[in-house]
Amino acid sequence: MDAHEAGSAVRHGPGEEPHDAPAADVPPPAPRTETEPETEPAADPVVARGGVAALSLRYQIAAALALAVVAITVCVHVAMVFLHVAPSNTVTKQHGQAIDDWIYPEFEQNWKLFAPNPLQQNIAVQARASVATADGRIRTTRWYDLSAEDGRAIDGNPLPSHTQQNALRRAWDFFVATHDAENRPVGLRGALSESYLRRTVELRLERADAAGDGGVVERVQVRSRTTNVRPPKWSDEQVSDRPTYRVLPWWRVPEARAEDGAR
C-alpha cells in the first residue's frame, strides 16, 4: 500500500495532478450510416422580383410599348416647340403647317429663340355682356377687367397655376395675331382664335355671375386697354401715359350655351 502510493508520487510529483487519470465518461459518437451525407447542401437563395419584372411576359411587353409611346410623344412635342420658337429654317419652311397645327392654340409661345422681345406695354383684357333679364328687359353690364382679376388671383401666390397666368393672355394674343386692325380674320386660324377667345370670356363672365338671378347672357363684347410702361428715371425717352382701346364687335352667345349659363 505505501509502496504503491510512493510510486505514484514519484511518477507525478507532489502537488501535481496525475496524467494518467481516467478521462470523464463521454458517450461515443453515433456510427455514421452510408446513406447519411456528411454535410447538408446549402439551400438555393430565393431571388425576390418586383416592379415590371414581377409581371408576366405579356404585361411586360404592354408596359414597354406604353413607355415607348410616351417617350416618342414627349420627344415629338419638344421638337415641335423648339422648331416653333427657333428662327426660320429649312424644316420650318417645309413643315410649317404641321408645326402650327401641333402648337396652336394650347402650346403657343410669344417669344422667339435667341431673340427675346420683352413687352413694353401693359395690356388688360376687359369684357361686358348684354343680358336678357327675367322680366324681359335687356341690360348691359359694366366692363369686367379680367386681367386685373387674374392679377389679384396670383398676387402673393408663390405657385400660381398656368391657367391663372396665361389662359386669358394667350387667348388675346392668339386673336390679335390672326386678325387685322379692323378685327377681320386673316388666314384659316382666324375663326378658331375668335371662338377660343369668346369661349374664354363667356366662362369668365359666368364665373363672375354677370347675368344675375334669372338672367341670360345673349351677347358678349371684348376690348383691350393698352398703356405704355413708364421708362426709368434715368432715361430721356418720352412715352404717352394715355391708354388706348381696341374694341371688338358684339358676339352672340349660342342659345344652348346661354341656356346652360342660365341654369
C-alpha positions as CSV (number, residue, x, y, z in Angstrom):
1,M,0.0,0.0,0.0
2,D,2.7,2.5,1.0
3,A,4.9,1.4,-1.9
4,H,2.0,1.9,-4.3
5,E,1.4,5.4,-3.0
6,A,5.1,6.3,-3.1
7,G,5.4,5.1,-6.6
8,S,2.5,7.3,-7.7
9,A,4.1,10.3,-6.0
10,V,7.4,9.7,-7.7
11,R,5.8,9.4,-11.1
12,H,3.7,12.5,-10.8
13,G,5.5,14.6,-8.3
14,P,4.0,16.1,-5.2
15,G,1.1,18.6,-5.7
16,E,0.6,17.6,-9.4
17,E,-2.5,16.0,-11.0
18,P,-1.7,12.6,-12.3
19,H,-1.6,12.5,-16.1
20,D,-2.9,9.0,-16.4
21,A,-6.1,9.8,-14.5
22,P,-9.1,8.2,-16.2
23,A,-11.0,10.6,-18.5
24,A,-14.6,11.6,-17.9
25,D,-17.2,9.4,-19.3
26,V,-18.1,10.7,-22.8
27,P,-20.6,8.9,-24.9
28,P,-19.1,7.6,-28.1
29,P,-20.2,9.3,-31.3
30,A,-23.1,7.6,-33.1
31,P,-22.0,5.5,-36.0
32,R,-22.5,7.2,-39.4
33,T,-24.5,5.3,-41.9
34,E,-23.5,5.0,-45.5
35,T,-26.7,6.8,-46.7
36,E,-26.4,9.9,-44.4
37,P,-24.4,12.7,-46.1
38,E,-21.6,14.3,-44.2
39,T,-23.0,17.9,-44.5
40,E,-26.3,19.4,-45.6
41,P,-26.2,21.1,-49.0
42,A,-26.7,24.9,-48.9
43,A,-30.2,26.0,-50.0
44,D,-30.6,28.0,-53.2
45,P,-31.2,31.7,-52.4
46,V,-34.7,32.9,-53.3
47,V,-34.5,36.0,-55.5
48,A,-37.4,38.4,-54.9
49,R,-38.7,40.0,-58.1
50,G,-40.7,43.3,-58.0
51,G,-42.0,46.0,-60.3
52,V,-42.2,45.2,-64.0
53,A,-40.1,42.1,-63.6
54,A,-42.8,40.6,-61.5
55,L,-45.3,40.8,-64.4
56,S,-46.0,38.2,-66.9
57,L,-44.3,38.4,-70.3
58,R,-47.5,39.7,-71.9
59,Y,-47.8,42.6,-69.5
60,Q,-44.1,43.4,-69.7
61,I,-44.5,43.8,-73.4
62,A,-47.5,46.0,-72.9
63,A,-45.7,48.2,-70.4
64,A,-42.7,48.5,-72.7
65,L,-44.9,49.6,-75.6
66,A,-46.7,52.2,-73.4
67,L,-43.4,53.6,-72.2
68,A,-42.2,53.8,-75.8
69,V,-45.3,55.7,-76.9
70,V,-44.9,58.2,-74.1
71,A,-41.2,58.7,-74.8
72,I,-41.9,59.2,-78.5
73,T,-44.7,61.7,-77.8
74,V,-42.5,63.7,-75.4
75,C,-39.7,63.8,-78.0
76,V,-42.1,64.9,-80.8
77,H,-43.6,67.7,-78.5
78,V,-40.2,69.0,-77.5
79,A,-39.1,69.0,-81.2
80,M,-42.2,70.9,-82.3
81,V,-41.9,73.5,-79.6
82,F,-38.2,74.0,-80.5
83,L,-39.0,74.4,-84.2
84,H,-41.8,76.8,-83.4
85,V,-39.6,79.2,-81.4
86,A,-36.5,78.7,-83.5
87,P,-35.5,81.1,-86.3
88,S,-36.8,80.4,-89.7
89,N,-35.0,77.4,-91.3
90,T,-35.5,74.8,-93.9
91,V,-37.5,72.5,-91.7
92,T,-40.0,75.2,-90.6
93,K,-40.4,76.3,-94.2
94,Q,-41.3,72.8,-95.4
95,H,-43.3,71.7,-92.4
96,G,-44.6,75.0,-91.0
97,Q,-48.3,74.0,-91.3
98,A,-47.7,70.7,-89.4
99,I,-45.8,72.6,-86.7
100,D,-48.6,75.2,-86.4
101,D,-51.3,72.5,-86.2
102,W,-49.4,70.9,-83.3
103,I,-48.7,74.1,-81.4
104,Y,-51.8,76.3,-81.7
105,P,-53.6,77.2,-79.6
106,E,-52.6,75.3,-76.4
107,F,-48.8,75.5,-76.7
108,E,-48.3,78.8,-78.4
109,Q,-45.2,80.8,-77.4
110,N,-44.9,84.6,-77.6
111,W,-41.2,84.8,-77.9
112,K,-38.5,83.7,-80.4
113,L,-35.5,81.7,-79.5
114,F,-32.2,83.7,-79.4
115,A,-34.2,87.0,-79.9
116,P,-36.5,87.7,-76.9
117,N,-38.6,90.8,-77.2
118,P,-39.9,91.8,-73.8
119,L,-43.2,93.7,-73.8
120,Q,-43.1,97.4,-73.1
121,Q,-46.8,97.8,-72.7
122,N,-49.4,96.7,-70.2
123,I,-52.4,95.1,-71.9
124,A,-55.6,94.5,-70.0
125,V,-58.4,92.4,-71.5
126,Q,-61.9,93.6,-70.5
127,A,-65.4,92.3,-71.3
128,R,-69.0,93.1,-70.8
129,A,-72.3,91.3,-71.6
130,S,-75.7,92.0,-72.9
131,V,-78.2,90.3,-70.6
132,A,-81.8,89.4,-71.0
133,T,-83.4,89.8,-67.6
134,A,-86.2,87.7,-66.1
135,D,-88.8,90.5,-66.7
136,G,-87.9,90.7,-70.4
137,R,-85.7,93.7,-70.4
138,I,-82.2,94.0,-71.9
139,R,-79.4,95.4,-69.9
140,T,-75.7,95.9,-70.5
141,T,-73.3,95.1,-67.7
142,R,-70.2,97.1,-66.7
143,W,-66.8,96.3,-68.1
144,Y,-65.2,93.5,-66.2
145,D,-61.4,93.8,-66.0
146,L,-60.5,90.1,-66.5
147,S,-56.7,90.7,-66.5
148,A,-57.0,92.6,-63.2
149,E,-58.9,89.6,-61.7
150,D,-56.1,87.3,-62.8
151,G,-53.5,89.6,-61.3
152,R,-55.3,89.6,-57.9
153,A,-55.6,85.8,-58.1
154,I,-51.8,85.3,-58.4
155,D,-50.7,88.2,-56.2
156,G,-48.9,86.7,-53.3
157,N,-49.3,83.2,-54.6
158,P,-45.8,81.5,-54.8
159,L,-47.1,78.8,-57.1
160,P,-49.8,80.2,-59.4
161,S,-51.4,77.9,-61.9
162,H,-50.6,78.1,-65.6
163,T,-54.3,78.9,-66.3
164,Q,-54.3,81.9,-64.0
165,Q,-51.2,83.3,-65.6
166,N,-51.6,82.6,-69.3
167,A,-55.1,81.4,-70.4
168,L,-56.6,84.8,-71.0
169,R,-53.4,86.5,-72.2
170,R,-52.7,83.8,-74.7
171,A,-56.3,83.9,-76.0
172,W,-56.0,87.6,-76.7
173,D,-52.6,87.3,-78.3
174,F,-53.9,84.5,-80.5
175,F,-56.8,86.7,-81.6
176,V,-54.6,89.7,-82.4
177,A,-52.1,87.6,-84.3
178,T,-54.8,86.2,-86.6
179,H,-56.8,89.5,-87.2
180,D,-56.1,92.8,-88.8
181,A,-56.6,96.2,-87.4
182,E,-60.3,96.1,-88.4
183,N,-60.7,92.9,-86.5
184,R,-61.2,90.9,-89.6
185,P,-59.7,87.3,-89.6
186,V,-56.5,86.7,-91.6
187,G,-56.0,83.1,-92.6
188,L,-57.7,79.9,-91.6
189,R,-56.9,80.2,-87.9
190,G,-59.0,83.5,-87.5
191,A,-62.2,81.7,-86.8
192,L,-60.5,79.4,-84.3
193,S,-59.0,82.2,-82.4
194,E,-62.3,84.1,-82.3
195,S,-64.1,81.0,-80.9
196,Y,-61.3,80.4,-78.4
197,L,-61.4,84.0,-77.1
198,R,-65.2,84.2,-77.0
199,R,-65.5,80.9,-75.0
200,T,-62.8,82.0,-72.6
201,V,-64.7,85.3,-71.9
202,E,-68.0,83.5,-71.6
203,L,-66.6,81.3,-68.9
204,R,-65.1,84.2,-67.0
205,L,-68.4,86.2,-67.1
206,E,-70.3,83.2,-66.0
207,R,-67.9,82.8,-63.1
208,A,-68.5,86.4,-62.2
209,D,-72.3,85.9,-62.3
210,A,-72.7,88.7,-64.8
211,A,-76.2,87.5,-65.8
212,G,-77.6,87.8,-62.3
213,D,-80.6,85.9,-61.0
214,G,-82.8,84.6,-63.8
215,G,-80.8,86.5,-66.5
216,V,-79.4,85.1,-69.7
217,V,-76.2,86.3,-71.4
218,E,-77.1,86.8,-75.0
219,R,-74.0,88.7,-76.3
220,V,-70.5,89.5,-75.1
221,Q,-68.1,92.2,-76.1
222,V,-64.3,92.3,-75.6
223,R,-61.9,95.2,-75.6
224,S,-58.2,95.7,-74.7
225,R,-56.8,98.6,-72.7
226,T,-53.1,99.3,-73.5
227,T,-50.9,101.6,-71.5
228,N,-47.2,102.2,-72.0
229,V,-44.7,101.1,-69.3
230,R,-43.1,104.2,-67.9
231,P,-39.4,104.4,-68.8
232,P,-36.8,104.5,-65.9
233,K,-36.0,107.8,-64.3
234,W,-32.5,107.9,-65.8
235,S,-33.9,107.6,-69.4
236,D,-34.7,110.5,-71.6
237,E,-37.4,108.6,-73.5
238,Q,-40.8,110.2,-73.6
239,V,-43.9,108.0,-73.9
240,S,-47.6,108.8,-73.6
241,D,-49.4,107.6,-70.5
242,R,-52.8,107.8,-72.1
243,P,-54.5,104.4,-72.5
244,T,-55.6,103.2,-75.9
245,Y,-58.5,100.8,-76.5
246,R,-59.2,98.2,-79.1
247,V,-62.9,97.4,-79.1
248,L,-64.2,94.2,-80.8
249,P,-67.8,93.8,-82.1
250,W,-70.5,92.2,-80.1
251,W,-70.5,88.4,-80.3
252,R,-73.7,86.4,-79.9
253,V,-73.7,83.6,-77.4
254,P,-75.1,80.3,-78.8
255,E,-78.5,79.6,-77.5
256,A,-77.6,76.2,-76.0
257,R,-74.7,77.7,-74.1
258,A,-76.8,80.7,-72.9
259,E,-79.4,78.3,-71.5
260,D,-76.7,76.3,-69.7
261,G,-75.4,79.5,-68.2
262,A,-78.9,80.5,-67.0
263,R,-79.4,77.1,-65.4
